[in-house]
Structure formats: C-alpha cells, structure tokens
C-alpha cells in the first residue's frame, strides 16, 4: 500500500508537537526547555522525535560553499568513534570510543576544554562488544549528563564539573551485553537498553531514577513461556532469544509513549527457536526485530510492530523511530517512520500502531512485498535459509538496507534523508549451542555486492508517496548519518572521510571536505554567540568490515582509523 499524494506539514515545530503534553503528562521540564531552544542540540536526535532537523538557517544553500574550519579537537581515542555531540547553552558534550574512554565538555564556540571524565573501563570489554567499542553519545537533563558504558553500567555526571554523581549496573557485560547508545530521559526516569543479540542474551529495557540511579522498572523484550507472547518461541529458546534494545529511543508526550526498536533473535539458526522454514505460524519469536511502544511510567508494552517475524537474516530491528506529523490523503497523521534493515520503509500511526504503508526503499528480494493487512512479508521461500536449505543471493545483507547511522526528516521539504546500503549475501546454517559470553549464531553469510555497481546510497525519500526523490551513489556501504536544517541543507559523511553539505531539495553537493578518517556518526548543528556551527565526529569503523569479506577490506582501506571532532562555520 502506498499513498499517491505527497504532502507535508511545512513549518511545523517538531519540538512543540512532540513535547506538548496532555494535562498531567509532562516530559522532563529541563529537557523540554533545552529542546525548545533551537540554538541547542539537546538530545541525540535533536528532539524527542529523533528528526535530526534543526530550524537554524544562518548556514544555507547560498553560503554553504563558504564553510571553514572553526576548530578541531582530538578525542584521544582511535577506532569507531560514532558519537553525536549534544550542546546545552554554550557547552558541547562529546564522548569517545572504548568505553567511552573519555567524555569531554568543551566551549562550543572555541573547543576549549572545560572538563574531562575518564571512567574505569575493564580491559576485556572488546571481546563482549559484538560490533565494536563504540559510544554514540550522552544525554542531558536536570543539570546532569548521562552516559552508558561498555561495562554495562550507567553513570550520571554533574554537567558543570564532570563529577560522577552515581553509577549503577544495568547488566553484566560478560554475558555479551554492552551499552553503546545514549539513554532516553523522560521526567524522572533514565531509560536504557543494551546490546547482545549475537551473544544469546535476553534483551530488556530498564528505567532508573534520575537522582539516585535506582532501578524503577525492567521490561524484558523477549517473553518467558508463562508471559504473553511466550508461546511464540520453540521450547525454552526464549531465555537466550536476543531482542536487545541497543540503539536510541523516541518519545511522544501527547500519548506519553516511548518507542524502541529491538534486535535480531538468537541464534541466527531459526531451527533452534522456530520451525526453520517459512511455515513458522505462531513461532514468530516476539518481540524481536520489532518496534515497541511502551508506557514510560511502568515499562508496560502498549503495542508492537514486528517487521521481520521469525527473522532468518539478522534483520535487526533497532533502527530509530522518527516521529512527525504527515499529511496523508488530506488528513494529518501522527506518524512513526522507520527505515528497517529488512529493506522496507515503514510508516505507522504512532498512536495506534497501525502500519499505514511499507515499501522497499533499497533493492530487496527476500520478500515480494510486506502486507500491511496480515502484518507479514510475502516471502520468497528460496531466500529463507534454514536447516538443509542454504539460500543464495539474498538482498539486503545482514548490515541491512540501513544500519544504525541515523536518518533525518525535514518538515519543510517533507523528505527523509537515509544513509542506505546496497549489499547482498548467501546464508547457510549449522549446529550451535549456547555458551555464555560467546557468539551464538549458527550461520555463515558470505557477502556479495548489490546490483547496480554501487555499495551505498544517500537518498532523499518521500515517506508519503513512498518513493525516492534523489540520491547520491557511494562506492562503499556503512556511511555516515544525516542532519537536515532550515537552511535547506543535508549534512552527511562517508567512509572515505568526505563530509558534505548538500541541497536538501535536489541532492546537489554544495561543499565537501575530507577529514582524514571514515565517518559513521551523525552531524549536529547549533548556534552560540550569534554564529551557527556544524559539528561532526570522525573515526572509521573497525569491527564491521570483518563481517563483510572483500567488501570489508575495501572499507578498511578507504581511510585510516581516527578520533577527532571537527566544527565548521561560515566566517
């Protein structure tokens, strides 16, 4: 199902829409205030809806070609630096890889260091971090900075001094559960998940008191046999079923609902947890490869959308939910948008969970279509691997049509800007047994190039018409996240280290600079002292290429490892 009419709510205030609350329902007041100031970048996705849209327009299509370096700052940590900074007032907060090794507070206009926090991270975390020693940023509320850690802990810092106020254990990292993404603050609760879908953990989301670090609730994202949905698992396989919520959450204050994606089920061999073929019936493995809507007060799951039932391809469902109001068929719809790893772009009503459309945004052949009526894909049985049934030429590859790198939504163009991948694979499964803290996969997945002679693509996507508007082809996959602005721009980098300002309407590259190392992080923008800045962290990924054979070797060769923050402005 697609919508033939392309429309959007021009000029909408995303922050006002997402933070406006019904009587008695308020998000954290300090965070609402910070988000309402367009000069700041207060949360990971700029606002609770993860739109990554800033209305700032001092830097625009007319002057973007005059961007120059305002300052750079060495992060003193190499390998997979993936943080998006946040900016509160005149202070920029940025984390590094390896733990994080450091959290820095800098003068946002000059880069002068205010304080440094260096947690004590165990030396053995790398072996428990599936997909690298990354940290994607910190969160802010009530004068505190919150950071998740590779050792499974959550720390609150004094935003003014960097002093640690409390540290609490979220999960035992030695089972394969590390924290790589910033938590979500809703009122007096700091909500976080953790990784580990590849290690056979049982995923959960947890909320902690903002002042003490005390756990307030925990919701397992894989139900036990005696819980609702427990019968969607074969035998007792749910206890190592994955479904980890390791990326970022979104929040809608109008309905007081938190949205979070969940990872792949474990193990990758579907015969262990389901039927091993496409006739899986009720053995769908809830709530893996899904989007969950939860009550932030209790953690109760309100509804879910399982985008890949009984997942057989590692189509991890953690990609961010972007919340915005869309004009569809003459009506204003409270929408949730998700570019899923399975290659389909989903638009749902975020208040009810009803899927409105699901269309392919990249080349995808594992299914003919995704049926919004049955809430399942019409699969190609030849592309579903299982016991005694290896599959060939499956698209997309396990890194997905889009991986963790964030997309953005511009309400003025009505377009979503997606860093996508064009990679395929073969897949075969084998016997596997669970061992704590060790990969729990049971599959081999040689990588292949996708069709068309390119491996990545930055695309502008119309979420209402469900069609591509423009794109920039890339010779490598796994490129950087995006930022879009009121100045009519999209900012994005690639694995070669090229950081670009692009016309949001037509895809014309207006400015480009090579920053010396590959870019995966999403850029941010802010204004201090009347001047707008654009900031980006660089530092090429190291672990992901190891999953991708010859393509991975090309990714590693594209640029050296790095670890720096670059900040640009128009002088």
Rosetta blueprint (number, residue, H / E / L):
1 X L
2 X L
3 X L
4 X L
5 X L
6 X L
7 X L
8 X L
9 X L
10 X L
11 X L
12 X L
13 X L
14 X H
15 X H
16 X H
17 X H
18 X H
19 X H
20 X L
21 X L
22 X L
23 X L
24 X L
25 X L
26 X L
27 X L
28 X L
29 X H
30 X H
31 X H
32 X H
33 X H
34 X H
35 X H
36 X H
37 X L
38 X L
39 X L
40 X L
41 X E
42 X L
43 X L
44 X L
45 X L
46 X L
47 X L
48 X L
49 X L
50 X L
51 X L
52 X L
53 X E
54 X E
55 X L
56 X L
57 X L
58 X L
59 X L
60 X L
61 X L
62 X L
63 X L
64 X H
65 X H
66 X H
67 X E
68 X E
69 X E
70 X E
71 X E
72 X E
73 X E
74 X E
75 X L
76 X L
77 X L
78 X L
79 X L
80 X L
81 X L
82 X L
83 X L
84 X L
85 X L
86 X E
87 X E
88 X E
89 X L
90 X L
91 X E
92 X E
93 X E
94 X E
95 X E
96 X L
97 X L
98 X L
99 X L
100 X L
101 X L
102 X L
103 X E
104 X E
105 X E
106 X E
107 X E
108 X L
109 X L
110 X L
111 X L
112 X L
113 X E
114 X E
115 X E
116 X E
117 X E
118 X L
119 X L
120 X L
121 X L
122 X L
123 X L
124 X L
125 X H
126 X H
127 X H
128 X H
129 X L
130 X L
131 X L
132 X L
133 X L
134 X L
135 X L
136 X L
137 X L
138 X L
139 X E
140 X E
141 X E
142 X L
143 X L
144 X E
145 X E
146 X E
147 X E
148 X E
149 X L
150 X L
151 X L
152 X L
153 X E
154 X E
155 X E
156 X E
157 X E
158 X E
159 X L
160 X L
161 X L
162 X L
163 X L
164 X E
165 X E
166 X E
167 X E
168 X E
169 X E
170 X L
171 X L
172 X L
173 X H
174 X H
175 X H
176 X L
177 X L
178 X L
179 X L
180 X L
181 X L
182 X L
183 X L
184 X E
185 X E
186 X E
187 X L
188 X L
189 X E
190 X E
191 X E
192 X E
193 X L
194 X L
195 X L
196 X L
197 X H
198 X H
199 X H
200 X L
201 X L
202 X E
203 X L
204 X E
205 X E
206 X E
207 X E
208 X E
209 X E
210 X L
211 X L
212 X L
213 X L
214 X L
215 X E
216 X E
217 X E
218 X E
219 X E
220 X E
221 X L
222 X L
223 X L
224 X L
225 X L
226 X L
227 X L
228 X L
229 X L
230 X H
231 X H
232 X H
233 X L
234 X L
235 X L
236 X L
237 X H
238 X H
239 X H
240 X H
241 X L
242 X E
243 X L
244 X L
245 X L
246 X L
247 X L
248 X L
249 X L
250 X E
251 X E
252 X E
253 X L
254 X L
255 X L
256 X L
257 X E
258 X E
259 X E
260 X E
261 X E
262 X L
263 X L
264 X L
265 X E
266 X L
267 X L
268 X L
269 X L
270 X L
271 X L
272 X L
273 X L
274 X L
275 X L
276 X L
277 X L
278 X L
279 X L
280 X L
281 X L
282 X L
283 X L
284 X L
285 X L
286 X L
287 X L
288 X L
289 X L
290 X E
291 X E
292 X E
293 X E
294 X E
295 X E
296 X L
297 X L
298 X L
299 X L
300 X L
301 X E
302 X E
303 X E
304 X E
305 X E
306 X E
307 X L
308 X L
309 X L
310 X L
311 X L
312 X L
313 X L
314 X L
315 X L
316 X L
317 X L
318 X L
319 X L
320 X L
321 X L
322 X E
323 X E
324 X E
325 X E
326 X E
327 X E
328 X E
329 X L
330 X L
331 X E
332 X E
333 X E
334 X E
335 X E
336 X E
337 X E
338 X E
339 X E
340 X L
341 X L
342 X L
343 X L
344 X E
345 X E
346 X E
347 X E
348 X E
349 X E
350 X L
351 X L
352 X L
353 X L
354 X L
355 X E
356 X E
357 X E
358 X E
359 X E
360 X E
361 X L
362 X L
363 X L
364 X L
365 X L
366 X L
367 X E
368 X E
369 X E
370 X E
371 X E
372 X L
373 X L
374 X L
375 X L
376 X E
377 X E
378 X E
379 X E
380 X L
381 X H
382 X H
383 X H
384 X L
385 X L
386 X E
387 X L
388 X L
389 X E
390 X L
391 X E
392 X E
393 X E
394 X E
395 X E
396 X L
397 X L
398 X L
399 X L
400 X L
401 X L
402 X L
403 X L
404 X L
405 X L
406 X L
407 X L
408 X E
409 X E
410 X E
411 X L
412 X L
413 X L
414 X L
415 X E
416 X E
417 X E
418 X E
419 X E
420 X E
421 X E
422 X L
423 X E
424 X E
425 X E
426 X E
427 X E
428 X E
429 X E
430 X L
431 X L
432 X L
433 X L
434 X L
435 X L
436 X L
437 X L
438 X L
439 X L
440 X L
441 X L
442 X L
443 X E
444 X E
445 X L
446 X L
447 X E
448 X E
449 X E
450 X L
451 X L
452 X L
453 X L
454 X L
455 X L
456 X E
457 X E
458 X E
459 X E
460 X E
461 X E
462 X E
463 X L
464 X L
465 X L
466 X L
467 X E
468 X E
469 X E
470 X E
471 X E
472 X E
473 X E
474 X E
475 X L
476 X L
477 X L
478 X L
479 X L
480 X L
481 X L
482 X E
483 X E
484 X E
485 X E
486 X L
487 X L
488 X L
489 X E
490 X E
491 X E
492 X E
493 X E
494 X L
495 X L
496 X L
497 X L
498 X E
499 X E
500 X E
501 X E
502 X E
503 X E
504 X L
505 X L
506 X L
507 X L
508 X L
509 X E
510 X E
511 X E
512 X E
513 X E
514 X E
515 X L
516 X L
517 X E
518 X L
519 X L
520 X L
521 X L
522 X L
523 X L
524 X E
525 X E
526 X E
527 X E
528 X E
529 X L
530 X L
531 X E
532 X E
533 X E
534 X E
535 X E
536 X E
537 X E
538 X E
539 X L
540 X L
541 X L
542 X L
543 X L
544 X H
545 X H
546 X H
547 X H
548 X L
549 X H
550 X H
551 X H
552 X H
553 X H
554 X H
555 X H
556 X H
557 X H
558 X L
559 X L
560 X E
561 X L
562 X L
563 X L
564 X E
565 X E
566 X E
567 X E
568 X E
569 X E
570 X E
571 X L
